[in-house]
Amino acid sequence: MSISRRRFLQGFGATAGSAALAACAGPSASDDAGPGPTSASPTAPGTTEPAGANPGGSSTDGTLVVITLAGGNDALNTVVPVSSDLYRSLRGPLALDPGTTHDIGEGFGLHPALVRSKALWDGGQLAVVHGVGFDGLDRSHFHCMDVWQAAGTSFATGWIGRWLDTSGTDPLDAVVVGRGVPLLARGERRSAAVVPTGPFALPGDPNLRRHLTELVAADGSRAPLSAAVARSTADLLAVVDTVSPVVADSTADGSDLTARLATVASLIEADLPTRVFATELDGFDTHAAQPAQHEALLAELDTALGAFVGRMGDRPVTVLVYSEFGRRVAPNASDGTDHGQAGTILLAGHVRGGHHGDPPPLDGLLEGDLATTVDYRSVYGGLLEGVLGVPATDVLDGAPAPLALI
């Protein structure tokens, strides 16, 4: 029976084991129990440089932080085509006043709530990739999210999970801050570890640590399933032992993106081996009363992103912010927007700042939606090569040329 320790940890640590890892908040019950085991446009506008021509090239020590904006972020009111009269006529009452937006050139402005993001832009630490999507985008939350996270049409593994399959063996190579392992972080042989915000430890009976330590003790006579349980449990104990001291003093509220990114920052500052972190911000399915809801969500993103990038300083940390689709261009009858197609990706921190890709023309809508001009896999490819230092072809099958993003 072929069962990997990471795949088992996914089930034990994230599903049944949410009680043992992702939901392990509170003071440690094991402090005295002894130690455990240890189509895309391949270039940015105004440049002819392919991804490989980037000064500094790929990275061998970069860190990638993935933020999922769940629900379908309204890209058109996030990075706003303020110079377009067509935008104002098509968007009607949802059109933003150009005078309230933050100018980022080329006829675009950031949403008024993105104050810190504007400062990142001015400092060369923010990039916008326009018109990102994929062929056959059907506006389904579930299907589109699966496509984005799998980076393909087979949903057996995610793109970060496949990177894990090709990388090292440390349980902390990739970490999800939250509850559960999303598809993007599941591989064939390995998956990301899960940690919450705030202090955590093994819950319940103080004797649990002793029993688990006995479970993972070396025993060459184990059956394959038993051996898989032992290896994955050893991983779980190693994650708890390594991460718990780092977040011991945290009082973070795990529902807040600022708190989640603060946890990520603490783990990075602790020089853990983690190369990829993932978390999410939910609530972007703005079918009704969009203006206030969208503003509040973008303000939360902006505050969290600005604080995180500032805290990271000169570290080679790159943040990817994406959503499963954009919204329709025309508003609906409920002062909101319905599911659309192409969206916008934001990249922050250690990035090639500026505009990337071709903005979808508002006079060339696709069934009332922004058309895709950049294949999302070209963004992933640029991050795999520019941040994680691996060829995009090792992870992405049949993807277009990577964008020069780093």
N, C-alpha and C positions, 0 to 999 in steps of 0.2 A: 504494500500500500504506500503510495507516494503522497505524503502529507508534509508540507513545509512548515517550519516553525513559525514563520511570519504569518502564513495563512491561518494557522491554528491560533496564534496570538490575536489575529483579527477577530475571530469568533469568541475566544475566551476573554480577551481584554476589552473588546468594544461592545459585544452583544451581551453574552452572559456576564462578561467581566467588566461591564460598566460599573458594577458594584465593587470591582477590584481595582479599577484604574480610573476611568473617566469620571466616575462618581465617588472617588475616594477622597472626599474632602474632610478636613478636620484634623485634630492632633493625631500624631502617629500612635498606633496601637502596638508598634513593634520596635519602639526605641531601644528597649532593653533585651530584644530577642536575639541579638547577635547579627553579624553581617550576613548578607545573602550572596549568591553568585553574581559573581560580578558579570490658385488663380491669382494668386496673390501678386501684388507688386513686390519684387524682390529688393527694392531700394526705397529709401525715403525720398520725398519730393525734394528736388534741388540737388540731389547727389546721385552719382552713378556707382557708388561703392557697394559691392556685394558684402554680405555679412563677414566674410573672411578678411576683408580689407580694413576692418575697423582697427584703428590704432590700439595696441594692446591685445587685439585678437580675443581668443577665448580665454576663459578663466579656469584655474584649477582650484581656486579657494573661495569662489563666490558663494553667496547664500541667496536662495530664492524664497520669497514669501508670497504665497498665493492667497488672495482674498476673493471669495466668491460672493457677488452681490445677487442673492437668490431672489427670484421672482420676475426678473426681466427689467433691468434698469432703463429708464428713458434716456437714451444716449443723446437725442436731439436737444433735450433741455439740460444736459450735463455739459457737453461741449457744443455751444450754441452758434449756428451760422448767422451771427448778428447783422452781417452786411447784406443779407438776402431779404429782399421784399417778399419773395415767394415764401420764405419761412413764416413771416408774419401773417400772410394771407392764409396759408395752409393750416397753421397752428391756431389761428383765431384767438379765443380768450386765454389759451394756455401759452401763447407766445410771451417770452420774457422781454422786458424792456432792455434794449441794448445798453442803455446808460447805467443799468444796475449790474451788468456783468463785468468780468475781469478780462480785459483785452489780452489775447495771446497771439495776435497777428493772423495774417492770412484770412481775415474776415471772420474770425471765431472769437468767442468769449466764454469763459468758464461761468457756470452757474454762480449767482451771488453768494451762495453759502460756501463756496470753495475758496475761502480767503487764504488759508495756509497753502493750499495747492497752488495758488497764484504765486506765492512766495517761492515755492519749490520750482515753479516754471521759470521765474526770474533768475534763480540760481542754477539753472541748467539741470535740475534734478527731477523734472517731470517730462514725460513723453506721452503723446496722444497718438494712438493708431486708429485711423478712421475706417469706417465701412467694414468691420470685421464680422465674418460669419462663415457659412458653408452652404454648398449647393443642397437644395431640397429641404431647407429649413422650414419646418411645418408648424411652428408657433406652439408646440406642445412643451409645457414645462419639463415633463419627465423625459421625453425623447431628446429634446435639445440639450438638457443638462447632461444626459448620458453621452451624447455625441461630444460635447465640449470636454467632458472629463475623461472619456476613453480616447479621444483624438482619433476616432475611427468609427466604423459601423458595427464592429464586434465589441460587445460590452463586457467581455470576460475580464479585462484588465484596464487600468487607467494609465495615462501617460507617465505620471510620476511613479506609479507602481512598476511599470516596465523599466524605468530608469533604475529603480531599486534592484530589480532583478539583475541588472548589469553592473551594479556597484558593489560596495563592500558587504560586510556581514554584521555591522553593529546595529543593535536594536534601535538606536537613536539616529540612524542615517536620515530618516524623515519623521516628522512629528506633526500630528494634527492637534491643534489646541481647540478643544471643544468636547463633543460627545459623539463617538462613533467614527468609523473610517469611511470617508466618501469614496466613490468609485475611482476618482483620480489617483488615490494613494494606495490602490490595491494592485499587486502584481501577481504573477503566476506562482512565484516561490516566496515572495516577501511582501509585506505591507507595512505601512507607517505605524508607529506607536501613537497612542492617544494619551494626552495629559490635559487636565482641566486647568483653569485659572485658580490661583490661590493654593493654600497648603493642601496636601493630600498624602494618603498613606493607605496601607492595607486596612480594610475595615473590620469591624466585628471582633470576634474572639481573639484575645492576645496570643493564644496558642496557634493561630492560623499561620503565622510566620514559621514556626517550628515545623508544622505539618508540611507546608510548601517546600521548605528546605529539604526535608526528608524525601519529598516527591522527586526533586530534581537531582538527588544524589546519583553519582555515576553507577550504572548497572548495565553491563553488557548483555544481560539476558532478556532485556525488555523486548516485547513485541513492538512492531513498527508504530502502532497507534500510541502505545504507552510511551515510547521514546519521543514521539512528536509532542505529546502532552508535557513531558518533562522538559524538553528543549524550550517550548514556548513559555512555560511557567518560569524557567530560568531567565528568559528575556524580560518577562513582566517584573520579576524581582529586581533585575538590573536597572530597568527604567525607574522604578520606584526609588531605589537607593540613590541613583544619580540625580534625579530631578527634584526629589523632595527637599534636600537642603537648599537648593537654589530658590525655591518659591516658598520657603518656610515662613517668611515674614510678610507674605502678601496678604492683603485684605481685599483683593479684587473681586468685583462682581462679574461672574463669567458671562453674563448676557450682554455685556458692553464691549464693543469692538476695541475701545481704547485699552481696556483691561486685558483683553486677549493679546493685543499687540505688545502690551507691557510685559506679559509673560514670555512672549517670543523674544523680546529684547533681553530679558534677564537670562534666558537660556543661551542666547548668542554671546552675551557678555561673559558667561561662565565657560566659554570655549569648549562647548560640547561638540561632538563630531557631526552634528546635524547640518545637512546641506539644504534641506527643503522643509519649510513650515507651511501649514495650510490652516485657514480658518474661514469664517463666513460672516456676512451681515445679511439678515433676512428682511423681508418686508417690501420689496420693490415691485410687487404686483399691483400697480396703482390704477385700478379700473375706475375708482371714484375718488372725488375730492383730492386729486393728485397734488396740487401746488404745495399745500402745507406739509403733507406726508413726505413728498419727495425732498423738499427743503430740509426737513428734520433728518432724514436719512443721509443726505449728502453732507449735512453739517457734522453728523456723527462720524462719517467716513473721513471728512476733512480734518477734524480734530485728532482722530486716531492716527491718520497717516502723517500729519505734520509733526506730531509728538514723536512718533516712531522714527521717522527719517532723521529728525534732529538728534535724537538719542543715539542713533547708529553712527553719526559723525562720518569719518572717512572709511569706515568698514565697507567692503565690497558687497553690500546687501541690496538686492533688487526686489521691488514689490510689484507683483502683477495683480491688477484689479480688473475683473471681467464679470459678465453676466450672461445668462443662457441665450438671450436675444434682446433686441431693442423693442421699442413700442411703435405702434402705428403713428403715422405723421399727423393725421387728422384726429382731433379730440372726439370722444364719444359724448353721449347725452348726459353723462354723470360727472362732468368736469374732470374726466380722467382720460386714460389712453388704454387701448387694448393691445394684445400681443402683436408684435411686429417681427421684423427680420433682422437686418444688419444692425450692429451696435458699435460701441466705441470701447477700446481697451485703454486703460491708464497704466503707465509704468512709472515708478518713482524710486528715488534713491540713486543707485549706481546705474545710470542709464545714459543713452545718447539722447539728450533732451530735444524737444521740438516736435514738429508734426511728421507723421509717418503714414504712408499709404495715401490713396486717393479718396477724398471725401465723396460720398455718393451724391450725385446731382439731384436736386430737388425737382428738376423738370424731367427726371427719368425714373420715377418711382416704379416699383415692382408690386403690382396689386395693392397700391396705396402704402407701400413700405419702402424704406431705404434699401437700396440694392447692395449686395455684397461686392466689395471691390478688393478685399484682402482675405485670403484664406487663413482662418485662425491658426492652422498648423504652421504657417510661416512665422507666426509670433512665437509659438512654442519652440520651433527650431532655433530661432535666434536666442532664446533663453537657455536652451539645452547647450548650445555651443558657446554662448557668450558668458553664461553664469556658471553652469555646471561642468563645462569643459569636455563634453562628450559629443561625438558626431550626431547630428539630428537623425541620421539614418539608422542609428542603433536603437532608436525608440519609436520613430515615426515611419510608417510604411507608406511609400508613395507620396510623401508630402512635397509641396513646392519648396523652392529655395528659401532658406531662412532669411528673415529681415535683419538688417544691421541695427541692432537695438542697444548694444552695450559698447 
